[in-house]
Amino acid sequence: MRIGYLECFSGISGDMFLGALVDAGVPPEVFVRTVDGLGLDAHLEIRRVDRSGISATKVDVIYGGEKDLPREEFWAQQAVHAHSRSHEGAHAHSHEHDHTHSHAHGDSHPHEHKHEHGHASGHSHSHRGLKEIREIITKASISQSAKGRAIKIFEALGAAEARVHNTGIEKIHFHEVGAVDAIVDIVCASVGVEELCVHEWICSPLNVGGGSVVCAHGTFPIPAPATLELLKNAPIYAGEIQKELVTPTGAAIVSVLASRFCNFPTMKPERTGYGAGTRDFKGVPNVLRLTIGEASQQDVLPAKREDITIMEANVDDMTPQLFGYVLERALKLGALDAFGTAVQMKKNRPGMQLTVLCRPEESNRLAKMIFTETTTLGVRIRQESRAVLARRHVNIRTQWGEIRMKLANLNGSVSNYAPEYEDCRRIAEAQHVPLKTVMQEAIKIYLEEEKNG
């Protein structure tokens, strides 16, 4: 089983992850081609740098002719620009207005902000919502699995911000500069992990740094709120460096990719890559190390374990149509699974038991939905753990179009495979072909490709 191990002794950011991928073997032209296909005014600068004696790859996103800056430098620059514009306005004419919006650099920070026309840095003072970002990723010239992974990472970033600011994920907006940088980092990361053909990503405990960081709302202790939200289930610690070492984008990538967190696993290393951060700390290499190799058999977990919440409610006075609607709502709100079981209730009345599985952090929202949408007066809630197989997608090209094949890995080999239902249904409806024919054809092509290597 091929694994990728991330050592975050100096934290992780989007650019550090891309640098490590390139250093470990992803051809730079793959990223260049990916960025060109995004339709953004951005390109990459990839070069070798030295970080405390360690040679590493540095990847910078150039947008509008400028490199992205560390967060506190960005907000310090914005303060200077704001002061300059205010000074100019005092000597010229009043042309400003107040409004409330989200303003972020790589992550969103809704706040009251006085906006004045003109921007000293040369970038348009605009914002992108999650809907717009999904559209950009969907139109990108990359595989469907890479698109899905990129969207999942961005949604994790947006969901963390939404929880921090107690708002809906669709209301979160990203500052133009930070959004472009994050889009490039996350899309390239999603493409790069496929190039390395890694079956499982494992991460070390993360050094988040120390001190404080300047954000849109002012000064916050490190880790920043969104970063801490994203790393809820990860082991983190504060090191000697009093800087922000784990960025929200880096945390989002880890939260989606990593199946587990541990010290260096037993493996046969094949490749090692070092991705450089922007700063060069004295005596501490500011790099992310990525090691690719084969896991030894005793270290291969048959399945990943994770904590889940199970909610149950019995109902006997609700129509079947409403029950079906509740199941759909639960899944749209983030439930891992939702189903009904026929039960015999008190007074010998037939009823249904609603069962919803979700991640612990989603339980309150789903419980509220159950009370709102059903006739139940109580919800039973318990915490359990489950074992889940590592999963990934490969794209299968059929005569009607591309279909994602979901693969489940057990001890390094494929134990289950199935074509994605929604892909098959879409093709069946568009091409007027029986659904079962599409699914059978996808499985046939997949097996033939596996047989031929």
Backbone torsions as a table, in degrees:
resi	resn	phi	psi	omega
1	MET	NA	127.6	-176.2
2	ARG	-88.0	123.3	-178.7
3	ILE	-122.7	155.5	173.8
4	GLY	-120.0	125.3	-177.2
5	TYR	-113.1	122.9	-179.6
6	LEU	-100.2	123.0	176.7
7	GLU	-105.2	108.4	-173.5
8	CYS	-101.6	48.1	179.8
9	PHE	-70.6	-18.3	172.6
10	SER	-120.4	27.7	178.4
11	GLY	80.8	-165.2	179.0
12	ILE	-156.2	140.4	173.9
13	SER	-137.9	172.0	-179.7
14	GLY	-60.8	-44.6	-178.4
15	ASP	-69.3	-33.8	177.1
16	MET	-65.2	-39.6	179.6
17	PHE	-65.8	-43.1	178.2
18	LEU	-63.5	-41.4	178.2
19	GLY	-61.0	-41.0	179.1
20	ALA	-65.9	-38.0	178.1
21	LEU	-63.4	-44.9	178.7
22	VAL	-63.3	-44.9	-178.8
23	ASP	-64.2	-27.0	-178.9
24	ALA	-89.7	-1.8	173.5
25	GLY	130.7	-5.2	177.4
26	VAL	-73.4	122.6	-179.1
27	PRO	-61.5	132.0	-179.5
28	PRO	-54.9	-33.5	-178.0
29	GLU	-64.5	-22.8	175.8
30	VAL	-63.2	-44.1	178.8
31	PHE	-70.9	-39.9	179.5
32	VAL	-60.2	-45.7	179.0
33	ARG	-64.0	-38.9	179.7
34	THR	-63.5	-45.9	-179.0
35	VAL	-66.0	-39.5	179.0
36	ASP	-60.9	-31.6	-177.9
37	GLY	-83.1	-1.4	-178.7
38	LEU	-84.7	-16.5	179.7
39	GLY	72.4	26.8	178.8
40	LEU	-110.5	156.1	177.4
41	ASP	-80.3	64.7	-175.3
42	ALA	-144.4	152.8	172.4
43	HIS	-150.3	171.0	-177.1
44	LEU	-106.1	146.6	169.4
45	GLU	-117.4	116.4	-176.6
46	ILE	-118.0	125.5	-177.1
47	ARG	-152.8	165.6	175.1
48	ARG	-88.6	138.3	178.0
49	VAL	-136.6	169.0	176.8
50	ASP	-113.4	130.0	176.6
51	ARG	-126.0	97.7	-178.7
52	SER	53.9	43.5	176.4
53	GLY	90.2	-5.6	178.7
54	ILE	-100.1	125.4	177.1
55	SER	-79.9	127.9	-175.5
56	ALA	-142.4	166.9	178.0
57	THR	-98.3	129.7	177.9
58	LYS	-109.8	127.5	177.9
59	VAL	-117.0	121.7	178.1
60	ASP	-116.6	139.7	173.1
61	VAL	-92.3	122.5	178.0
62	ILE	-103.3	116.9	-178.9
63	TYR	-125.5	123.8	-178.5
64	GLY	61.7	27.7	179.1
65	GLY	85.1	1.9	-177.6
66	GLU	-124.8	148.6	175.6
67	LYS	-81.6	152.1	173.6
68	ASP	-69.6	146.2	-178.1
69	LEU	-109.4	154.7	169.3
70	PRO	-55.7	151.6	-170.1
71	ARG	-55.0	-47.3	-176.4
72	GLU	-67.5	-31.9	177.2
73	GLU	-69.1	-36.9	178.7
74	PHE	-61.6	-49.6	-176.8
75	TRP	-70.2	-31.1	174.3
76	ALA	-64.0	-39.9	178.5
77	GLN	-65.1	-41.0	178.9
78	GLN	-62.4	-37.7	179.0
79	ALA	-63.5	-41.7	178.0
80	VAL	-63.3	-44.0	-180.0
81	HIS	-63.8	-40.8	-179.9
82	ALA	-63.5	-42.7	179.0
83	HIS	-63.4	-41.9	-179.1
84	SER	-63.8	-44.1	-179.2
85	ARG	-66.5	-37.4	178.9
86	SER	-64.0	-40.9	179.7
87	HIS	-64.9	-41.7	179.7
88	GLU	-65.9	-38.1	-178.3
89	GLY	-65.7	-32.1	-179.1
90	ALA	-67.1	-26.6	-178.3
91	HIS	-99.7	-5.5	-178.3
92	ALA	-116.6	-102.8	-179.8
93	HIS	-140.9	155.7	-179.6
94	SER	-78.7	121.8	-178.2
95	HIS	-149.5	62.2	-175.9
96	GLU	-143.1	162.2	178.3
97	HIS	-151.9	157.6	-179.9
98	ASP	-99.5	141.7	171.8
99	HIS	-161.1	163.6	-179.0
100	THR	-107.4	131.2	175.6
101	HIS	-158.4	176.0	177.1
102	SER	-88.9	139.0	-176.4
103	HIS	-142.4	117.1	-176.0
104	ALA	-145.4	165.1	176.3
105	HIS	-126.5	91.9	-176.9
106	GLY	87.4	-27.1	172.9
107	ASP	-144.0	163.1	-172.3
108	SER	-97.4	146.5	179.3
109	HIS	-140.6	87.6	178.7
110	PRO	-59.1	133.8	179.4
111	HIS	-166.4	165.1	173.4
112	GLU	-74.6	130.0	-174.5
113	HIS	-146.0	127.8	176.0
114	LYS	-82.9	120.1	-178.0
115	HIS	-104.8	129.7	177.2
116	GLU	-119.1	140.6	-177.9
117	HIS	-63.7	141.1	-177.5
118	GLY	99.4	147.4	-178.4
119	HIS	-143.9	117.2	-172.2
120	ALA	-64.8	-25.1	-176.3
121	SER	-80.4	-11.4	179.5
122	GLY	96.0	-9.7	178.2
123	HIS	-89.0	147.3	173.5
124	SER	-68.0	140.7	-177.0
125	HIS	-86.9	72.6	-175.9
126	SER	-129.6	173.1	-174.4
127	HIS	-136.1	155.8	176.9
128	ARG	-122.8	133.8	174.9
129	GLY	-89.0	171.4	-178.0
130	LEU	-63.5	-33.6	178.8
131	LYS	-61.8	-45.2	179.5
132	GLU	-64.9	-39.3	-179.3
133	ILE	-67.1	-39.9	175.8
134	ARG	-58.7	-41.9	-179.3
135	GLU	-63.7	-41.7	178.5
136	ILE	-61.1	-45.4	-178.8
137	ILE	-67.1	-41.1	-179.0
138	THR	-61.8	-34.8	-178.8
139	LYS	-84.4	-6.6	-177.5
140	ALA	-65.6	151.5	-179.5
141	SER	-87.4	64.5	179.5
142	ILE	-135.4	172.1	-177.8
143	SER	-67.5	158.9	178.8
144	GLN	-62.8	-37.4	-179.9
145	SER	-66.9	-37.8	177.2
146	ALA	-66.9	-39.4	176.6
147	LYS	-60.5	-46.8	-179.2
148	GLY	-60.9	-41.0	180.0
149	ARG	-67.0	-42.4	-179.7
150	ALA	-63.6	-43.7	179.1
151	ILE	-63.9	-39.8	179.1
152	LYS	-62.5	-40.0	178.8
153	ILE	-66.3	-44.3	179.7
154	PHE	-65.4	-37.5	178.2
155	GLU	-66.8	-34.6	175.8
156	ALA	-63.9	-40.9	177.7
157	LEU	-63.7	-45.6	179.7
158	GLY	-66.0	-39.8	-179.6
159	ALA	-64.7	-38.0	178.0
160	ALA	-63.3	-45.1	178.3
161	GLU	-63.8	-39.6	-179.7
162	ALA	-62.9	-40.1	179.1
163	ARG	-68.2	-39.6	179.9
164	VAL	-63.1	-39.6	-174.9
165	HIS	-100.4	5.2	176.9
166	ASN	54.4	53.3	179.8
167	THR	-141.7	173.9	178.9
168	GLY	-77.5	149.4	-176.8
169	ILE	-62.6	-33.2	-178.7
170	GLU	-73.1	-14.2	178.4
171	LYS	-87.8	-8.5	179.1
172	ILE	-76.0	131.9	177.1
173	HIS	-123.8	155.0	-177.0
174	PHE	-118.3	132.3	176.8
175	HIS	-56.5	140.1	-174.7
176	GLU	-46.9	-48.6	-176.2
177	VAL	-66.9	-50.2	-179.2
178	GLY	-64.8	-36.2	-179.8
179	ALA	-63.5	-45.6	179.7
180	VAL	-62.1	-45.0	179.4
181	ASP	-60.2	-45.2	-179.1
182	ALA	-68.1	-40.0	178.1
183	ILE	-59.0	-48.7	-179.5
184	VAL	-61.7	-48.0	-179.6
185	ASP	-58.6	-48.4	-173.4
186	ILE	-72.3	-41.5	178.9
187	VAL	-66.5	-44.4	178.4
188	CYS	-64.1	-38.2	177.2
189	ALA	-60.9	-42.4	-179.0
190	SER	-66.3	-36.2	177.3
191	VAL	-73.2	-42.1	-175.9
192	GLY	-63.8	-38.5	-178.6
193	VAL	-66.0	-28.5	176.7
194	GLU	-71.6	-35.4	179.8
195	GLU	-61.4	-34.3	-177.2
196	LEU	-84.0	-9.5	176.3
197	CYS	53.7	46.2	178.2
198	VAL	-88.3	133.7	-179.8
199	HIS	-85.3	-32.2	-179.4
200	GLU	-142.6	134.9	176.3
201	TRP	-104.6	129.2	-179.1
202	ILE	-123.1	145.8	-176.5
203	CYS	-128.8	145.5	174.6
204	SER	-77.3	170.1	167.0
205	PRO	-56.6	147.0	-172.1
206	LEU	-105.0	129.1	173.0
207	ASN	-83.3	108.1	-176.2
208	VAL	-86.0	-7.5	-178.1
209	GLY	92.0	-155.9	-178.3
210	GLY	-161.6	179.3	179.9
211	GLY	82.9	-139.3	-177.7
212	SER	-139.2	164.4	-179.5
213	VAL	-133.7	142.7	179.2
214	VAL	-87.4	119.5	178.8
215	CYS	-116.8	-174.2	-179.6
216	ALA	-61.3	-32.6	-177.1
217	HIS	-88.1	-5.0	-176.6
218	GLY	127.3	-148.2	-176.5
219	THR	-98.4	129.2	179.6
220	PHE	-122.2	147.7	171.9
221	PRO	-68.3	150.5	178.2
222	ILE	-88.6	135.8	5.3
223	PRO	-76.8	152.0	178.7
224	ALA	-64.3	157.2	-175.4
225	PRO	-52.7	-48.6	-178.1
226	ALA	-65.5	-39.0	178.6
227	THR	-62.0	-45.1	179.7
228	LEU	-63.6	-38.1	178.8
229	GLU	-63.3	-41.8	-179.1
230	LEU	-69.5	-27.7	-176.4
231	LEU	-102.4	27.6	-176.7
232	LYS	-55.2	-40.0	-175.6
233	ASN	-103.0	14.2	-178.0
234	ALA	-108.7	147.3	175.2
235	PRO	-77.0	122.4	-179.3
236	ILE	-128.2	159.6	177.4
237	TYR	-153.1	162.2	178.5
238	ALA	-103.1	126.4	179.4
239	GLY	-97.0	-165.3	-177.1
240	GLU	-76.2	-29.7	-177.7
241	ILE	-69.5	123.4	-178.5
242	GLN	-93.8	60.8	177.5
243	LYS	-143.1	162.7	175.1
244	GLU	-75.2	114.0	-177.6
245	LEU	-100.5	-29.7	176.5
246	VAL	-108.0	116.9	179.0
247	THR	-89.6	162.7	176.5
248	PRO	-56.8	-39.5	178.9
249	THR	-64.6	-44.3	177.4
250	GLY	-61.8	-41.7	179.0
251	ALA	-64.4	-39.0	179.2
252	ALA	-64.4	-41.8	179.0
253	ILE	-61.8	-46.1	-179.9
254	VAL	-64.8	-41.4	-176.1
255	SER	-62.7	-29.6	-179.6
256	VAL	-90.4	-41.2	-174.5
257	LEU	-77.8	-44.6	-169.9
258	ALA	-71.4	128.1	176.5
259	SER	-87.1	-23.5	179.3
260	ARG	-161.7	165.0	-180.0
261	PHE	-123.5	128.5	-178.3
262	CYS	-164.1	173.4	171.9
263	ASN	-73.2	176.0	-172.3
264	PHE	-51.2	121.0	-177.8
265	PRO	-76.7	160.8	175.3
266	THR	-70.9	119.8	-175.8
267	MET	-160.6	165.1	173.2
268	LYS	-103.6	101.0	-175.9
269	PRO	-63.9	136.6	176.5
270	GLU	-112.4	-42.9	-178.5
271	ARG	-138.4	150.6	174.9
272	THR	-133.6	135.9	178.7
273	GLY	-130.6	142.1	178.3
274	TYR	-118.0	122.4	176.8
275	GLY	-106.6	126.7	-173.7
276	ALA	-89.8	142.4	169.5
277	GLY	-84.4	174.8	-176.7
278	THR	-70.7	-42.5	-176.4
279	ARG	-82.7	159.6	176.3
280	ASP	-122.7	100.0	-177.4
281	PHE	-83.1	140.3	180.0
282	LYS	-71.0	120.6	175.1
283	GLY	80.6	-4.5	179.3
284	VAL	-131.2	107.7	-179.4
285	PRO	-61.0	118.8	179.1
286	ASN	-85.7	73.7	-177.3
287	VAL	-137.6	157.1	170.1
288	LEU	-106.5	125.4	179.4
289	ARG	-101.0	130.2	177.3
290	LEU	-117.3	124.7	177.7
291	THR	-116.6	126.7	178.9
292	ILE	-109.1	135.1	178.7
293	GLY	-175.0	-176.7	179.6
294	GLU	-95.8	129.0	178.1
295	ALA	-74.9	141.9	174.5
296	SER	-69.8	154.5	-173.6
297	GLN	-59.9	-37.0	-177.4
298	GLN	-72.1	-16.9	-179.2
299	ASP	-96.3	-6.2	-179.9
300	VAL	-80.0	115.9	177.8
301	LEU	-77.9	133.3	177.6
302	PRO	-62.6	-28.6	178.6
303	ALA	-161.5	148.6	177.3
304	LYS	-79.2	140.7	177.1
305	ARG	-102.7	140.2	177.7
306	GLU	-146.9	152.6	179.4
307	ASP	-85.1	137.0	177.6
308	ILE	-135.1	161.3	174.7
309	THR	-108.2	136.0	177.1
310	ILE	-115.7	126.2	178.5
311	MET	-118.2	136.6	-178.9
312	GLU	-133.6	145.7	176.1
313	ALA	-150.3	136.9	177.5
314	ASN	-98.3	132.8	178.1
315	VAL	-133.6	138.7	178.1
316	ASP	-134.3	9.4	-178.7
317	ASP	-133.8	39.8	-178.5
318	MET	-131.8	140.3	-177.3
319	THR	-70.9	152.5	178.7
320	PRO	-57.8	-35.0	179.9
321	GLN	-61.8	-42.4	178.9
322	LEU	-65.3	-37.9	-179.4
323	PHE	-62.7	-43.4	177.8
324	GLY	-62.5	-38.1	178.3
325	TYR	-64.2	-40.0	179.4
326	VAL	-62.0	-41.5	178.0
327	LEU	-60.4	-44.1	179.3
328	GLU	-63.8	-42.4	179.7
329	ARG	-62.3	-42.0	-179.3
330	ALA	-60.0	-44.1	-178.9
331	LEU	-67.6	-37.9	179.1
332	LYS	-68.0	-27.9	-179.3
333	LEU	-85.8	3.4	174.7
334	GLY	109.2	7.2	177.2
335	ALA	-63.3	141.7	176.5
336	LEU	-73.4	-32.0	176.8
337	ASP	-161.2	155.1	176.8
338	ALA	-152.3	133.7	-177.6
339	PHE	-157.2	166.8	179.4
340	GLY	-121.4	146.9	178.7
341	THR	-129.7	130.4	178.4
342	ALA	-68.0	131.9	-179.9
343	VAL	-135.3	157.5	173.9
344	GLN	-103.3	117.7	-172.7
345	MET	-100.4	-176.2	-178.6
346	LYS	-60.8	156.1	-175.5
347	LYS	61.3	22.5	176.8
348	ASN	59.2	30.7	178.6
349	ARG	-90.6	133.3	174.5
350	PRO	-71.6	141.9	179.6
351	GLY	-148.9	-172.4	179.1
352	MET	-128.5	139.3	172.9
353	GLN	-99.8	118.1	176.8
354	LEU	-86.4	128.1	177.3
355	THR	-124.1	128.0	179.2
356	VAL	-125.9	127.6	175.3
357	LEU	-105.9	134.5	-179.1
358	CYS	-154.2	170.2	172.0
359	ARG	-74.9	147.7	-175.9
360	PRO	-51.6	-38.7	-175.9
361	GLU	-70.9	-14.1	179.7
362	GLU	-96.8	-2.8	-170.5
363	SER	-65.5	-41.6	-178.3
364	ASN	-62.2	-43.7	-179.2
365	ARG	-64.5	-41.6	-179.3
366	LEU	-72.1	-35.6	176.6
367	ALA	-63.0	-40.7	177.6
368	LYS	-61.1	-41.4	178.6
369	MET	-63.1	-41.6	-179.6
370	ILE	-61.9	-44.2	178.3
371	PHE	-64.6	-36.3	-177.1
372	THR	-74.3	-40.7	-170.6
373	GLU	-96.7	-14.8	-179.3
374	THR	-115.7	177.1	179.5
375	THR	-97.2	6.2	-177.1
376	THR	-68.7	152.5	177.4
377	LEU	-106.8	-2.4	-179.5
378	GLY	-157.8	147.2	178.6
379	VAL	-125.2	125.6	176.0
380	ARG	-85.1	130.5	-176.6
381	ILE	-128.0	130.9	176.8
382	ARG	-144.4	156.9	179.6
383	GLN	-105.5	132.9	177.2
384	GLU	-138.6	170.7	173.7
385	SER	-116.2	152.0	178.1
386	ARG	-135.7	154.3	175.4
387	ALA	-102.4	130.2	-178.9
388	VAL	-128.5	139.6	177.8
389	LEU	-75.6	148.7	173.7
390	ALA	-64.8	137.6	-176.5
391	ARG	-127.5	152.2	175.1
392	ARG	-155.3	169.1	-179.9
393	HIS	-120.5	146.4	167.2
394	VAL	-127.1	153.2	-178.6
395	ASN	-96.8	131.6	179.0
396	ILE	-112.2	126.5	178.8
397	ARG	-94.4	117.9	177.5
398	THR	-108.5	175.4	179.4
399	GLN	-66.6	-17.1	-178.6
400	TRP	-102.6	-13.0	-177.6
401	GLY	147.2	-176.6	-175.8
402	GLU	-87.4	137.6	180.0
403	ILE	-130.0	134.8	176.2
404	ARG	-81.4	133.2	176.1
405	MET	-107.9	120.3	179.5
406	LYS	-84.9	126.6	-179.3
407	LEU	-117.0	137.6	175.1
408	ALA	-113.2	132.6	-176.7
409	ASN	-104.7	133.8	174.1
410	LEU	-128.4	114.9	-178.7
411	ASN	54.3	39.6	172.9
412	GLY	88.6	-5.7	179.6
413	SER	-121.7	155.6	-179.0
414	VAL	-72.7	120.2	-179.8
415	SER	-101.2	-27.8	179.2
416	ASN	-142.2	148.2	175.2
417	TYR	-148.1	145.8	-179.9
418	ALA	-161.4	138.5	176.0
419	PRO	-70.9	145.7	179.1
420	GLU	-66.0	124.7	-175.1
421	TYR	-58.9	-46.3	-176.3
422	GLU	-62.1	-38.1	177.4
423	ASP	-63.1	-45.0	-178.6
424	CYS	-66.3	-41.0	179.7
425	ARG	-64.0	-42.7	179.3
426	ARG	-59.1	-45.1	-179.7
427	ILE	-67.4	-42.3	-179.2
428	ALA	-59.8	-42.3	-179.6
429	GLU	-71.0	-40.2	-177.3
430	ALA	-72.7	-36.1	-174.8
431	GLN	-99.5	-1.6	-179.2
432	HIS	56.3	47.2	178.9
433	VAL	-117.7	142.3	177.4
434	PRO	-56.1	138.0	-178.1
435	LEU	-58.1	-43.1	-178.5
436	LYS	-63.7	-30.5	178.1
437	THR	-67.1	-42.8	178.9
438	VAL	-62.5	-45.7	-178.7
439	MET	-64.7	-42.5	179.0
440	GLN	-64.2	-39.8	179.6
441	GLU	-65.4	-40.8	179.3
442	ALA	-62.5	-44.5	179.0
443	ILE	-64.1	-41.8	179.7
444	LYS	-60.2	-46.0	-179.0
445	ILE	-65.9	-41.2	179.0
446	TYR	-59.9	-47.4	-179.1
447	LEU	-64.2	-37.3	178.3
448	GLU	-66.0	-41.1	179.6
449	GLU	-66.8	-37.7	177.4
450	GLU	-65.4	-40.5	-178.6
451	LYS	-66.0	-38.0	-177.5
452	ASN	-86.2	-0.5	177.5
453	GLY	77.0	NA	NA
